[in-house]
Amino acid sequence: MCESNVFIERAGAVTRELVMEDVVRVAVEGERIRLTGILGETREVTGRIAEIDLIKHTITLEQGE
């Protein structure tokens, strides 16, 4: 399967925070990012994509102040 875990790095934070697991779709609309999980659940966050690692199945978002 091709699900990914999405993390967010907040400005000034030392660690990243898990936003959602088993994400199968990412839709970007400006600074709004809509995440859809394997069971159809959705979550919307504000930020930008910093990194997508297809080997580790992770997506890292950045969120400014």
PDB file of N, CA, C and O in Angstrom:
ATOM      1  N   MET A   1       0.839  -1.184   0.000  1.00  0.00           N
ATOM      2  CA  MET A   1       0.000   0.000   0.000  1.00  0.00           C
ATOM      3  C   MET A   1       0.881   1.243   0.000  1.00  0.00           C
ATOM      4  O   MET A   1       2.077   1.170   0.283  1.00  0.00           O
ATOM      5  N   CYS A   2       0.292   2.359  -0.313  1.00  0.00           N
ATOM      6  CA  CYS A   2       1.055   3.594  -0.486  1.00  0.00           C
ATOM      7  C   CYS A   2       0.626   4.703   0.468  1.00  0.00           C
ATOM      8  O   CYS A   2       0.689   5.878   0.106  1.00  0.00           O
ATOM      9  N   GLU A   3       0.199   4.365   1.655  1.00  0.00           N
ATOM     10  CA  GLU A   3      -0.212   5.398   2.606  1.00  0.00           C
ATOM     11  C   GLU A   3       1.030   6.077   3.188  1.00  0.00           C
ATOM     12  O   GLU A   3       2.114   5.496   3.230  1.00  0.00           O
ATOM     13  N   SER A   4       0.844   7.301   3.628  1.00  0.00           N
ATOM     14  CA  SER A   4       1.925   8.050   4.261  1.00  0.00           C
ATOM     15  C   SER A   4       1.444   8.657   5.564  1.00  0.00           C
ATOM     16  O   SER A   4       0.250   8.875   5.767  1.00  0.00           O
ATOM     17  N   ASN A   5       2.397   8.925   6.440  1.00  0.00           N
ATOM     18  CA  ASN A   5       2.121   9.669   7.657  1.00  0.00           C
ATOM     19  C   ASN A   5       2.513  11.114   7.417  1.00  0.00           C
ATOM     20  O   ASN A   5       3.558  11.389   6.827  1.00  0.00           O
ATOM     21  N   VAL A   6       1.681  12.035   7.869  1.00  0.00           N
ATOM     22  CA  VAL A   6       1.934  13.462   7.653  1.00  0.00           C
ATOM     23  C   VAL A   6       2.334  14.089   8.983  1.00  0.00           C
ATOM     24  O   VAL A   6       1.662  13.920  10.000  1.00  0.00           O
ATOM     25  N   PHE A   7       3.451  14.817   8.945  1.00  0.00           N
ATOM     26  CA  PHE A   7       3.971  15.515  10.109  1.00  0.00           C
ATOM     27  C   PHE A   7       3.989  17.008   9.819  1.00  0.00           C
ATOM     28  O   PHE A   7       4.021  17.421   8.659  1.00  0.00           O
ATOM     29  N   ILE A   8       3.970  17.820  10.879  1.00  0.00           N
ATOM     30  CA  ILE A   8       4.071  19.267  10.706  1.00  0.00           C
ATOM     31  C   ILE A   8       5.183  19.797  11.590  1.00  0.00           C
ATOM     32  O   ILE A   8       5.322  19.404  12.748  1.00  0.00           O
ATOM     33  N   GLU A   9       5.975  20.701  11.021  1.00  0.00           N
ATOM     34  CA  GLU A   9       7.021  21.404  11.756  1.00  0.00           C
ATOM     35  C   GLU A   9       6.548  22.829  11.951  1.00  0.00           C
ATOM     36  O   GLU A   9       6.329  23.554  10.981  1.00  0.00           O
ATOM     37  N   ARG A  10       6.390  23.231  13.190  1.00  0.00           N
ATOM     38  CA  ARG A  10       5.945  24.590  13.493  1.00  0.00           C
ATOM     39  C   ARG A  10       7.152  25.487  13.699  1.00  0.00           C
ATOM     40  O   ARG A  10       8.184  25.038  14.197  1.00  0.00           O
ATOM     41  N   ALA A  11       7.033  26.744  13.322  1.00  0.00           N
ATOM     42  CA  ALA A  11       8.126  27.703  13.472  1.00  0.00           C
ATOM     43  C   ALA A  11       8.571  27.756  14.927  1.00  0.00           C
ATOM     44  O   ALA A  11       7.751  27.916  15.830  1.00  0.00           O
ATOM     45  N   GLY A  12       9.868  27.620  15.148  1.00  0.00           N
ATOM     46  CA  GLY A  12      10.421  27.702  16.488  1.00  0.00           C
ATOM     47  C   GLY A  12      10.377  26.404  17.273  1.00  0.00           C
ATOM     48  O   GLY A  12      10.969  26.325  18.350  1.00  0.00           O
ATOM     49  N   ALA A  13       9.700  25.390  16.772  1.00  0.00           N
ATOM     50  CA  ALA A  13       9.604  24.109  17.481  1.00  0.00           C
ATOM     51  C   ALA A  13      10.827  23.251  17.167  1.00  0.00           C
ATOM     52  O   ALA A  13      11.399  23.338  16.081  1.00  0.00           O
ATOM     53  N   VAL A  14      11.212  22.432  18.121  1.00  0.00           N
ATOM     54  CA  VAL A  14      12.366  21.555  17.948  1.00  0.00           C
ATOM     55  C   VAL A  14      11.964  20.242  17.283  1.00  0.00           C
ATOM     56  O   VAL A  14      12.728  19.686  16.495  1.00  0.00           O
ATOM     57  N   THR A  15      10.781  19.752  17.592  1.00  0.00           N
ATOM     58  CA  THR A  15      10.334  18.466  17.052  1.00  0.00           C
ATOM     59  C   THR A  15       9.151  18.669  16.110  1.00  0.00           C
ATOM     60  O   THR A  15       8.523  19.727  16.093  1.00  0.00           O
ATOM     61  N   ARG A  16       8.867  17.647  15.342  1.00  0.00           N
ATOM     62  CA  ARG A  16       7.701  17.695  14.468  1.00  0.00           C
ATOM     63  C   ARG A  16       6.564  16.909  15.099  1.00  0.00           C
ATOM     64  O   ARG A  16       6.789  16.023  15.923  1.00  0.00           O
ATOM     65  N   GLU A  17       5.346  17.241  14.705  1.00  0.00           N
ATOM     66  CA  GLU A  17       4.148  16.660  15.303  1.00  0.00           C
ATOM     67  C   GLU A  17       3.398  15.843  14.247  1.00  0.00           C
ATOM     68  O   GLU A  17       3.244  16.282  13.107  1.00  0.00           O
ATOM     69  N   LEU A  18       2.938  14.657  14.633  1.00  0.00           N
ATOM     70  CA  LEU A  18       2.150  13.823  13.734  1.00  0.00           C
ATOM     71  C   LEU A  18       0.772  14.447  13.556  1.00  0.00           C
ATOM     72  O   LEU A  18       0.074  14.714  14.534  1.00  0.00           O
ATOM     73  N   VAL A  19       0.387  14.677  12.310  1.00  0.00           N
ATOM     74  CA  VAL A  19      -0.901  15.281  12.000  1.00  0.00           C
ATOM     75  C   VAL A  19      -1.935  14.207  11.669  1.00  0.00           C
ATOM     76  O   VAL A  19      -3.067  14.250  12.149  1.00  0.00           O
ATOM     77  N   MET A  20      -1.524  13.237  10.835  1.00  0.00           N
ATOM     78  CA  MET A  20      -2.471  12.218  10.389  1.00  0.00           C
ATOM     79  C   MET A  20      -1.706  11.005   9.868  1.00  0.00           C
ATOM     80  O   MET A  20      -0.663  11.144   9.230  1.00  0.00           O
ATOM     81  N   GLU A  21      -2.231   9.822  10.143  1.00  0.00           N
ATOM     82  CA  GLU A  21      -1.640   8.581   9.653  1.00  0.00           C
ATOM     83  C   GLU A  21      -2.446   8.042   8.478  1.00  0.00           C
ATOM     84  O   GLU A  21      -3.608   8.401   8.287  1.00  0.00           O
ATOM     85  N   ASP A  22      -1.816   7.184   7.701  1.00  0.00           N
ATOM     86  CA  ASP A  22      -2.460   6.470   6.594  1.00  0.00           C
ATOM     87  C   ASP A  22      -3.139   7.402   5.596  1.00  0.00           C
ATOM     88  O   ASP A  22      -4.275   7.162   5.186  1.00  0.00           O
ATOM     89  N   VAL A  23      -2.438   8.461   5.209  1.00  0.00           N
ATOM     90  CA  VAL A  23      -2.956   9.432   4.237  1.00  0.00           C
ATOM     91  C   VAL A  23      -2.746   8.880   2.832  1.00  0.00           C
ATOM     92  O   VAL A  23      -1.661   8.408   2.490  1.00  0.00           O
ATOM     93  N   VAL A  24      -3.801   8.948   2.024  1.00  0.00           N
ATOM     94  CA  VAL A  24      -3.729   8.449   0.651  1.00  0.00           C
ATOM     95  C   VAL A  24      -3.891   9.550  -0.392  1.00  0.00           C
ATOM     96  O   VAL A  24      -3.652   9.325  -1.578  1.00  0.00           O
ATOM     97  N   ARG A  25      -4.296  10.738   0.050  1.00  0.00           N
ATOM     98  CA  ARG A  25      -4.471  11.848  -0.896  1.00  0.00           C
ATOM     99  C   ARG A  25      -4.135  13.161  -0.213  1.00  0.00           C
ATOM    100  O   ARG A  25      -4.525  13.399   0.931  1.00  0.00           O
ATOM    101  N   VAL A  26      -3.398  14.021  -0.935  1.00  0.00           N
ATOM    102  CA  VAL A  26      -3.046  15.359  -0.455  1.00  0.00           C
ATOM    103  C   VAL A  26      -3.458  16.343  -1.538  1.00  0.00           C
ATOM    104  O   VAL A  26      -2.988  16.250  -2.673  1.00  0.00           O
ATOM    105  N   ALA A  27      -4.328  17.284  -1.200  1.00  0.00           N
ATOM    106  CA  ALA A  27      -4.760  18.306  -2.153  1.00  0.00           C
ATOM    107  C   ALA A  27      -4.304  19.666  -1.624  1.00  0.00           C
ATOM    108  O   ALA A  27      -4.610  20.029  -0.488  1.00  0.00           O
ATOM    109  N   VAL A  28      -3.576  20.412  -2.448  1.00  0.00           N
ATOM    110  CA  VAL A  28      -3.045  21.712  -2.052  1.00  0.00           C
ATOM    111  C   VAL A  28      -3.840  22.801  -2.735  1.00  0.00           C
ATOM    112  O   VAL A  28      -3.995  22.802  -3.956  1.00  0.00           O
ATOM    113  N   GLU A  29      -4.346  23.732  -1.936  1.00  0.00           N
ATOM    114  CA  GLU A  29      -5.077  24.892  -2.438  1.00  0.00           C
ATOM    115  C   GLU A  29      -4.490  26.126  -1.776  1.00  0.00           C
ATOM    116  O   GLU A  29      -4.980  26.575  -0.740  1.00  0.00           O
ATOM    117  N   GLY A  30      -3.438  26.674  -2.376  1.00  0.00           N
ATOM    118  CA  GLY A  30      -2.733  27.796  -1.764  1.00  0.00           C
ATOM    119  C   GLY A  30      -1.998  27.319  -0.528  1.00  0.00           C
ATOM    120  O   GLY A  30      -1.163  26.419  -0.609  1.00  0.00           O
ATOM    121  N   GLU A  31      -2.303  27.919   0.622  1.00  0.00           N
ATOM    122  CA  GLU A  31      -1.679  27.496   1.881  1.00  0.00           C
ATOM    123  C   GLU A  31      -2.533  26.483   2.639  1.00  0.00           C
ATOM    124  O   GLU A  31      -2.161  26.052   3.731  1.00  0.00           O
ATOM    125  N   ARG A  32      -3.652  26.109   2.077  1.00  0.00           N
ATOM    126  CA  ARG A  32      -4.523  25.114   2.713  1.00  0.00           C
ATOM    127  C   ARG A  32      -4.212  23.744   2.105  1.00  0.00           C
ATOM    128  O   ARG A  32      -4.129  23.594   0.886  1.00  0.00           O
ATOM    129  N   ILE A  33      -4.043  22.758   2.973  1.00  0.00           N
ATOM    130  CA  ILE A  33      -3.726  21.415   2.532  1.00  0.00           C
ATOM    131  C   ILE A  33      -4.778  20.473   3.095  1.00  0.00           C
ATOM    132  O   ILE A  33      -4.946  20.377   4.310  1.00  0.00           O
ATOM    133  N   ARG A  34      -5.483  19.779   2.213  1.00  0.00           N
ATOM    134  CA  ARG A  34      -6.517  18.834   2.629  1.00  0.00           C
ATOM    135  C   ARG A  34      -5.948  17.422   2.543  1.00  0.00           C
ATOM    136  O   ARG A  34      -5.501  16.986   1.482  1.00  0.00           O
ATOM    137  N   LEU A  35      -5.970  16.712   3.670  1.00  0.00           N
ATOM    138  CA  LEU A  35      -5.463  15.352   3.767  1.00  0.00           C
ATOM    139  C   LEU A  35      -6.646  14.386   3.819  1.00  0.00           C
ATOM    140  O   LEU A  35      -7.619  14.630   4.533  1.00  0.00           O
ATOM    141  N   THR A  36      -6.563  13.309   3.079  1.00  0.00           N
ATOM    142  CA  THR A  36      -7.604  12.289   3.093  1.00  0.00           C
ATOM    143  C   THR A  36      -6.980  10.961   3.486  1.00  0.00           C
ATOM    144  O   THR A  36      -5.981  10.538   2.905  1.00  0.00           O
ATOM    145  N   GLY A  37      -7.579  10.305   4.479  1.00  0.00           N
ATOM    146  CA  GLY A  37      -7.084   9.031   4.970  1.00  0.00           C
ATOM    147  C   GLY A  37      -7.629   7.851   4.195  1.00  0.00           C
ATOM    148  O   GLY A  37      -8.503   8.001   3.341  1.00  0.00           O
ATOM    149  N   ILE A  38      -7.111   6.694   4.497  1.00  0.00           N
ATOM    150  CA  ILE A  38      -7.460   5.468   3.796  1.00  0.00           C
ATOM    151  C   ILE A  38      -8.940   5.111   3.939  1.00  0.00           C
ATOM    152  O   ILE A  38      -9.501   4.450   3.066  1.00  0.00           O
ATOM    153  N   LEU A  39      -9.577   5.542   5.030  1.00  0.00           N
ATOM    154  CA  LEU A  39     -10.997   5.255   5.243  1.00  0.00           C
ATOM    155  C   LEU A  39     -11.904   6.410   4.836  1.00  0.00           C
ATOM    156  O   LEU A  39     -13.108   6.377   5.090  1.00  0.00           O
ATOM    157  N   GLY A  40     -11.319   7.448   4.193  1.00  0.00           N
ATOM    158  CA  GLY A  40     -12.108   8.575   3.706  1.00  0.00           C
ATOM    159  C   GLY A  40     -12.192   9.751   4.651  1.00  0.00           C
ATOM    160  O   GLY A  40     -12.785  10.771   4.301  1.00  0.00           O
ATOM    161  N   GLU A  41     -11.622   9.645   5.830  1.00  0.00           N
ATOM    162  CA  GLU A  41     -11.640  10.776   6.754  1.00  0.00           C
ATOM    163  C   GLU A  41     -10.745  11.892   6.214  1.00  0.00           C
ATOM    164  O   GLU A  41      -9.753  11.621   5.537  1.00  0.00           O
ATOM    165  N   THR A  42     -11.093  13.143   6.512  1.00  0.00           N
ATOM    166  CA  THR A  42     -10.326  14.278   6.002  1.00  0.00           C
ATOM    167  C   THR A  42      -9.897  15.186   7.145  1.00  0.00           C
ATOM    168  O   THR A  42     -10.503  15.219   8.216  1.00  0.00           O
ATOM    169  N   ARG A  43      -8.836  15.914   6.872  1.00  0.00           N
ATOM    170  CA  ARG A  43      -8.353  16.928   7.802  1.00  0.00           C
ATOM    171  C   ARG A  43      -7.722  18.023   6.960  1.00  0.00           C
ATOM    172  O   ARG A  43      -7.053  17.745   5.965  1.00  0.00           O
ATOM    173  N   GLU A  44      -7.937  19.264   7.360  1.00  0.00           N
ATOM    174  CA  GLU A  44      -7.372  20.394   6.628  1.00  0.00           C
ATOM    175  C   GLU A  44      -6.422  21.155   7.533  1.00  0.00           C
ATOM    176  O   GLU A  44      -6.750  21.461   8.680  1.00  0.00           O
ATOM    177  N   VAL A  45      -5.236  21.459   7.005  1.00  0.00           N
ATOM    178  CA  VAL A  45      -4.244  22.210   7.762  1.00  0.00           C
ATOM    179  C   VAL A  45      -3.739  23.358   6.898  1.00  0.00           C
ATOM    180  O   VAL A  45      -3.897  23.352   5.677  1.00  0.00           O
ATOM    181  N   THR A  46      -3.135  24.333   7.546  1.00  0.00           N
ATOM    182  CA  THR A  46      -2.542  25.466   6.840  1.00  0.00           C
ATOM    183  C   THR A  46      -1.026  25.328   6.903  1.00  0.00           C
ATOM    184  O   THR A  46      -0.469  25.045   7.963  1.00  0.00           O
ATOM    185  N   GLY A  47      -0.369  25.525   5.784  1.00  0.00           N
ATOM    186  CA  GLY A  47       1.081  25.427   5.727  1.00  0.00           C
ATOM    187  C   GLY A  47       1.536  25.177   4.306  1.00  0.00           C
ATOM    188  O   GLY A  47       0.822  25.466   3.346  1.00  0.00           O
ATOM    189  N   ARG A  48       2.737  24.635   4.188  1.00  0.00           N
ATOM    190  CA  ARG A  48       3.261  24.283   2.867  1.00  0.00           C
ATOM    191  C   ARG A  48       4.024  22.978   2.968  1.00  0.00           C
ATOM    192  O   ARG A  48       4.510  22.621   4.040  1.00  0.00           O
ATOM    193  N   ILE A  49       4.130  22.276   1.874  1.00  0.00           N
ATOM    194  CA  ILE A  49       4.847  21.009   1.856  1.00  0.00           C
ATOM    195  C   ILE A  49       6.341  21.303   1.866  1.00  0.00           C
ATOM    196  O   ILE A  49       6.847  22.034   1.014  1.00  0.00           O
ATOM    197  N   ALA A  50       7.039  20.725   2.837  1.00  0.00           N
ATOM    198  CA  ALA A  50       8.480  20.898   2.946  1.00  0.00           C
ATOM    199  C   ALA A  50       9.217  19.711   2.332  1.00  0.00           C
ATOM    200  O   ALA A  50      10.259  19.880   1.699  1.00  0.00           O
ATOM    201  N   GLU A  51       8.669  18.501   2.524  1.00  0.00           N
ATOM    202  CA  GLU A  51       9.352  17.309   2.023  1.00  0.00           C
ATOM    203  C   GLU A  51       8.365  16.155   1.865  1.00  0.00           C
ATOM    204  O   GLU A  51       7.452  15.983   2.673  1.00  0.00           O
ATOM    205  N   ILE A  52       8.565  15.379   0.820  1.00  0.00           N
ATOM    206  CA  ILE A  52       7.838  14.130   0.621  1.00  0.00           C
ATOM    207  C   ILE A  52       8.888  13.044   0.463  1.00  0.00           C
ATOM    208  O   ILE A  52       9.696  13.091  -0.465  1.00  0.00           O
ATOM    209  N   ASP A  53       8.883  12.063   1.366  1.00  0.00           N
ATOM    210  CA  ASP A  53       9.845  10.971   1.323  1.00  0.00           C
ATOM    211  C   ASP A  53       9.077   9.690   0.983  1.00  0.00           C
ATOM    212  O   ASP A  53       8.412   9.112   1.843  1.00  0.00           O
ATOM    213  N   LEU A  54       9.174   9.259  -0.260  1.00  0.00           N
ATOM    214  CA  LEU A  54       8.419   8.101  -0.723  1.00  0.00           C
ATOM    215  C   LEU A  54       8.965   6.790  -0.171  1.00  0.00           C
ATOM    216  O   LEU A  54       8.223   5.813  -0.072  1.00  0.00           O
ATOM    217  N   ILE A  55      10.235   6.746   0.186  1.00  0.00           N
ATOM    218  CA  ILE A  55      10.820   5.543   0.771  1.00  0.00           C
ATOM    219  C   ILE A  55      10.299   5.335   2.191  1.00  0.00           C
ATOM    220  O   ILE A  55       9.939   4.221   2.569  1.00  0.00           O
ATOM    221  N   LYS A  56      10.262   6.420   2.979  1.00  0.00           N
ATOM    222  CA  LYS A  56       9.821   6.346   4.372  1.00  0.00           C
ATOM    223  C   LYS A  56       8.309   6.531   4.529  1.00  0.00           C
ATOM    224  O   LYS A  56       7.776   6.381   5.628  1.00  0.00           O
ATOM    225  N   HIS A  57       7.617   6.857   3.426  1.00  0.00           N
ATOM    226  CA  HIS A  57       6.166   7.091   3.451  1.00  0.00           C
ATOM    227  C   HIS A  57       5.806   8.228   4.417  1.00  0.00           C
ATOM    228  O   HIS A  57       4.883   8.110   5.222  1.00  0.00           O
ATOM    229  N   THR A  58       6.561   9.328   4.315  1.00  0.00           N
ATOM    230  CA  THR A  58       6.282  10.481   5.175  1.00  0.00           C
ATOM    231  C   THR A  58       6.148  11.744   4.334  1.00  0.00           C
ATOM    232  O   THR A  58       6.796  11.901   3.300  1.00  0.00           O
ATOM    233  N   ILE A  59       5.297  12.629   4.805  1.00  0.00           N
ATOM    234  CA  ILE A  59       5.138  13.954   4.216  1.00  0.00           C
ATOM    235  C   ILE A  59       5.316  14.943   5.354  1.00  0.00           C
ATOM    236  O   ILE A  59       4.661  14.838   6.391  1.00  0.00           O
ATOM    237  N   THR A  60       6.205  15.901   5.153  1.00  0.00           N
ATOM    238  CA  THR A  60       6.464  16.907   6.179  1.00  0.00           C
ATOM    239  C   THR A  60       5.953  18.259   5.701  1.00  0.00           C
ATOM    240  O   THR A  60       6.294  18.713   4.609  1.00  0.00           O
ATOM    241  N   LEU A  61       5.140  18.892   6.524  1.00  0.00           N
ATOM    242  CA  LEU A  61       4.611  20.222   6.238  1.00  0.00           C
ATOM    243  C   LEU A  61       5.307  21.223   7.129  1.00  0.00           C
ATOM    244  O   LEU A  61       5.750  20.884   8.227  1.00  0.00           O
ATOM    245  N   GLU A  62       5.407  22.465   6.660  1.00  0.00           N
ATOM    246  CA  GLU A  62       5.940  23.561   7.463  1.00  0.00           C
ATOM    247  C   GLU A  62       4.826  24.539   7.739  1.00  0.00           C
ATOM    248  O   GLU A  62       3.998  24.820   6.873  1.00  0.00           O
ATOM    249  N   GLN A  63       4.812  25.058   8.953  1.00  0.00           N
ATOM    250  CA  GLN A  63       3.816  26.051   9.322  1.00  0.00           C
ATOM    251  C   GLN A  63       4.532  27.231   9.936  1.00  0.00           C
ATOM    252  O   GLN A  63       5.265  27.079  10.913  1.00  0.00           O
ATOM    253  N   GLY A  64       4.322  28.421   9.363  1.00  0.00           N
ATOM    254  CA  GLY A  64       4.963  29.628   9.870  1.00  0.00           C
ATOM    255  C   GLY A  64       4.304  30.126  11.134  1.00  0.00           C
ATOM    256  O   GLY A  64       3.378  29.510  11.661  1.00  0.00           O
ATOM    257  N   GLU A  65       4.799  31.252  11.609  1.00  0.00           N
ATOM    258  CA  GLU A  65       4.281  31.840  12.845  1.00  0.00           C
ATOM    259  C   GLU A  65       2.921  32.454  12.638  1.00  0.00           C
ATOM    260  O   GLU A  65       2.338  32.993  13.579  1.00  0.00           O
TER     261      GLU A  65
END
